[in-house]
Amino acid sequence: MRKGLIPLFTIFRALTLLVTFIFAVTLEHAGSARFSYMVALFAIFFLWLHIREFLLQDKYPGFLPFTFIADIILLILLDDSSRYVVNYYFNIYYFFVLISAGFTLGQRQRLVVSLGVVCAAFVKYYTLIQVALSNSKPQYNINIPFVFSYIFFTMMVFITLAVFFNYSRVLSEEKSRLDVINRKLKEANDLAEQKNQLTKELTIFEERNRIAREIHDSVGHNLTGLVMNLEFCEKLAEMDPEKIKNQISSCKSIARECLTEIRKSVQALKPQTIEQMPLIKSIQELAAGARQKLGINAEIQVDGEIYKTQPDFNLVIYRTVQEALTNSAKHGKATAVEVRIKYMPDKFSIFIKDNGIGTVKFKTGNGLKGMTERIRELSGDISFYSSNGFMINIIIPIEKIV
């Protein structure tokens, strides 16, 4: 029963019980002793209904079905106190017990209590049938067809009530289950939306980091070469102005390449040519370009049997070597870099060493941070050393490569 209807039902039941009991005792014309007995039984029954619903129902739900035994006993005693074989007003009390069982008990418990109430209600009908069929008690003067019609009518009412409240309770329980399912579905939907939002934000964050790394590695590499070429132009201007033309041409070429890389990065496009090229070939071309752009000699050494690697992996290694060459020329003032690549059955390793000035303490800037992020995304390990130059050692498991 809905919580808003409980007070209305309680008030209606209380008024109905009081009014019908007044009519019942008026019909009885009972003496003082029997009247007091009937009033006492009714008062106990009336109070017991409210005590069960307001005290026992929430605190002792497991004990609740057994409390209906008290209802049945009190109704039998109240019926038995009547001087009539049937006091029709008391029948209403059985209906209220059925209604209470229908609203408060589970399906099996409700069935057992309903059967108990019906059996208790028909105890008096057994006596009624005996009186109706007996010739030894003519003083009752009972209309037998009426008696059986009344019994049949009462039985139909009981069955209708039992079916109605059983069906209504089943609907109520199903509705409660559906409400719970709908609430859980809503919570799951809200959680999924939050997860989708977080995934979207994380994707945007990762893409921004990727673009930032692309700009730093590709554009930074080209700009470093451009700056070094311009510095060389300044020196040539004092010594041999004629050679400046060749250097300016080289600077223009680097600037155009830098502009192309910027456009790709702004459009969030990966350099597909690098990804699809064989790894060793792309690194060899990078080394050849480093001689022109950075004035640094890069030697590539490959050990082991070369196997085909994933495009994403190729790009990571390409950008790592590119950043290492840029740092060697820009910060280490190196003139030579050694890149040793080793293909192994269970892992891939790359060791990069330059002949630069090195440093005892070095700060991890954007370049080294981006390099570290890329390698760790492949579940790899990366280490930096600075002794007689700068060294980088990288190991990546085979699962992230092929």
N, C-alpha and C positions, 0 to 999 in steps of 0.2 A: 504494500500500500504506500502511496506517496505520502511523504511526511506532512504535506499541507492538509491532507484529508483525515489524518489520524485524530486531531482534536474534534472535527465535525462528527466523525463516526462515534467517538467516545461519548460526546454529548447526546447524540441521537439514541445510542444504546441505553445510556443511563435513564433518559426520559421514558423510553419505551418500556424498560424493565419496571420502573416505578409505577407507571400508569397501568400496565397489565397486571402487576401484583395487587394494586388497589382493587381492580375489577375482580381479580381471582378471590381475594379474601372476602370481598362483598358478596360474591356468589356463594362462598362457603358457609356464611353465617356461623362461624366457628365460635366455640366457647373461649373463655379467657385463656385456659391452659393450652389448647390446641392453637389458638390464635398467636399466643406468645411463641409457641414452638415454630410455627410457620414463619413468623416475622424474624425469629433468630436465624432460621435456615436461609431465608432470603437475604438477610443482612450479611451473613458470612459469604454467601455466593456472590453478592454484589461487590463486596470489598475484595474478595479473592480475585475477581477478574481484573480489577485495577492494580492490585498488588503484583500480580504476575506480569502485567504489561509494562508497568513503570519501574519495577525493581528487579524482577527475575529475568526478563527477556534479554537485557543487554549484559547483565553480570554473569548469568549462568545459562548460556544458550544450549549447552549440552544436556542440562537437566530439564529444559523447557517441555519436551514431549511428555515427561512423566507427571507434570503438574496437571495435565488434563484428566488424570484419574480422579483428582479431587473434584473437578467439575461434574464428572459423571456421577460420582457418589452423592454429591449434594443435590443434583437434579432428581436422582432416584428417590432420595429421602423426601424431597419437597413434593414430588408426585405422590409418594406413598402417604403423605400427611393429609391429602385431600379426602373428603368424605365421598367424592364422586369417583366413579371408575375412571373417568377421563375429565380433567379440568383443562379445557381447550387453551386457556391463557398460558398455561405452563409450557405448551409446545413451542412457543416463541423462544423460550430460553435455550432449547436445544439448537434452534437455528443460529443463535448468537455464538454458541460454543463452536458450531461448525464454521461460522464465518471467522472467528478468532484463529481456529486451527488452519483454515485456508490461507490466512494472511501471514502467519508467523512460523509455520513449520515447513520442512522440506517435503519432497514428493512422497517418499515412503512413510515418513512419520505422519504426514497429513492423511494418508490412506488408512493407517492403523487407527488413528484417533477418530476419523470419520466413521469407521466401522463400529468402534466402541460406542460412539454417541448414538448411532442408529440402533444398535442392539439395546442400549439403555432405554431409548425412546419406545421401543416395541415391547419392553417388559410389561408395561401396563396394558398393551393391546392383547397380550396373552390372557391376562385376567379378564379383559373386556370380552374376548371371544368365549371364554369359559362361562361368563355370566349370560352372554347372549344365547348360548346353546343349552344352558341348563334350565330344566323345568322345576328344579328344587327351589329356585329363588324368583318367584313370580313378581315380588315386590319391585323389581327393577324396571319392569315394563319397557324393555329396550327394543327399538326398531332395528331388527337385524340387518336389513338392506342398507339402512343408513350407516350402521356400524362398519360394515365392510366397505361401503363407499368412502367413509371417512378415513379408514385405514389405507385404502388404495390412494386416496388423494394425498394423505400425509406422506406416504412412501414416495410418491412421485415428486413431492416438494423436496424431500430429503435428497433424493437422487439428483434432481435438478440443481439444488444448491451445491451438492458435492461435486458434480461435473463442472458447474460454472466456476466455483472457486479453485478447483484443481486446474482448469484450463486457464483461468485468469492468472493464477500464480505461475504456471508454466510460461505464459506470455511475459509476465513481469520478470521472471528469472532470465528468460531469453533476451529481453530488452536490456537488463542489467549487464549481461555478458556482451551484448552488442555495443553497449555504451563503453564498456571497458576496452573492447577491441578497437572501437573508433578512437578512444582517447590514446591508446597505445600507437595506433596508426598515425594520429596527428602528431604525437611526440616524435615518432620515427621520421615522419615527413619534415617536421621542424629541424630535427637533427640532421637529416639529409641535406636540407637547404643550407644549414650552417656549414656543413662539411663541404658542400659545393662552393659556397662563398669563400671558405678558407682555401679550398683547392684553387679557385680562380685567382685569389690574391697571391697565393704561393706561386702559381704559374706566371703571373705578371712579374712578381719579384725575381723569379729565376730567369725569366726572359730579359729583364732589365740588366741583371748581372751578366748574362751571356753577351748581350749587346755591348755592355761596358767593357767586358774582357776583349771582345772582338775589336772594338775601337782602340783600346789600349795596346793590344798586341800588334794588329796590322798597321793601323795608322801611326802608332808610336814608333814602330820599327822603321817605317818609311820616313817619318819626320826626323828621326835621329840621323838617318843617312843623309837627309837633305841638309840638316844643320852642319854636319861634318863636312859635306861638300862645299857649303857656303864659306865655312871657316877656311877651307883650303883655297877657295877663290880669293879670299882676302890676302892670303900669303902670296899667291901667284900675282896679284895685282902689283905688288911691289917688285917681284923678281922677273916675271915673264908674262906681260899682259896678253900676248897672243894665245897662250894656252888657256886663258880664261874662257874663251868661247866654248871649248870642249867641255869644261866643267859646268858652264851654265847650261849647256845642252843636257848634260847628265842630270842637273838639278831639275830642269823642266820635266824630264822623263819621270823622275822620282815623284815630283809634285802631281803629275797626272795620275800616276799609280795610286798615290795617297788619296786623291780626290775620288777615284773609283772605289777604293776601300771605304771611304766615308759614306758614299752613296749606298753601298751594300749594307753597311752597318745601320744606317738610318732607316733603311727599308726592312731591317731585321732579316736579311737574307744571308744564309750561310754560303761561303765560297764553295760551290759544288765542285768546281774543278779540282780543288785540293782534296776534297773528301773522296772523289772517285778515282783520283790518280793513285797508282801504287805508292805506298808510303816512302820507300827508299828513293824513288824517282823525285817525289815532291821535295824531300829533304835535300837531295843533291842540287835541285834547282834553287832551293833557298840558300844553300851554301855558295853557289855560284853568284847569286845576286848579292850576297853579303860582301863579296870582294869588291863589287862595283859600288854599292851603296855605302858600306861601312868601312871599307878599306881594311877588312879583316879576312885572314885566310882560314877557312873552315875545312877540316879534313874529316871525312865520313868513313868509319870502319864498321863493317857488318860481319858478325859471327853467327854461325848456326844456319839451319835450313830455313829459308824465308817462306813463310806461309801467308795466305791471304787474310787480311784483317778488316774489321768493320770500318765503314766510313767515319762514324763518330770518333772512333779510336784514332784513326789517321789524322783527323783534324786536331785532336788534343795533342798528339805528339808533334805535329807540325807547329802548332802555336807555342808549345813548350820550347822547342829548339829555336824558334824565331825570337821569343822573349829572351832566351839565354844569350843568343848572339847580340841582341840589342844591348843587354846589360853589360856584356863583356866589352863592347866598344864604347858605350857611353860612360859607364861607371868604372870599369876595370882598366880602361885604356889599353886593352889587349890588342895584339896584332895577329894572334893565332888561337884557334879554338879546336879542340879535339872532341869529336862526337863518336862514341863507341856504342853500337846497337847490337844486342845479342838476343837471338831467337832461341828459346828453350821450350821443351815439350810442355812444361807446366806453368811457364811464366815468360814475361818479356821484360828486358831491362835495357836501360839507356843511361850512359854515363857521359857527362859533359864537363870538360875541363878547359880553362883558358890560361894564358900566360900573363894575365893582367897583374895589377898591383895588389889585388886582394885587400882584405881588411880584417882586423881583429874582431871588431864589432860591426855588424851590418844590420840595418833596419829592413824589416819586411814591408816593402811598399806594395803598391797596387799590382805591379807585375808579378812578384813572387807570390802574393796572395791569390791572384787569379790562376797562376800555375798550380798552386797547391789545391785549390778548389777543383780544378779540372781533374787532377790525378786522383783525388779522393772520391770523386763521383764515379770513378772506375774501380773503386775499392783498392787503389794502389797506395804504395808508400813512397814518400819523397823526402830527401834529406839534402841539406845545404852545408858545405864546408868552405872554409877560407884559409888556405895555407899554400903559399907559393902560387897564387892565383885563386880563382873561384871554381868550385866543383859542385855539381848537382848529380845525385844518384836517384834513379827512379826504378821501382819494381812494380809490375802490374800482373795479377793472376790471369791465367789463360782464359778463364770463364768470361772475362770482360773484353776479350780481344777478338775472338773469332766468332 
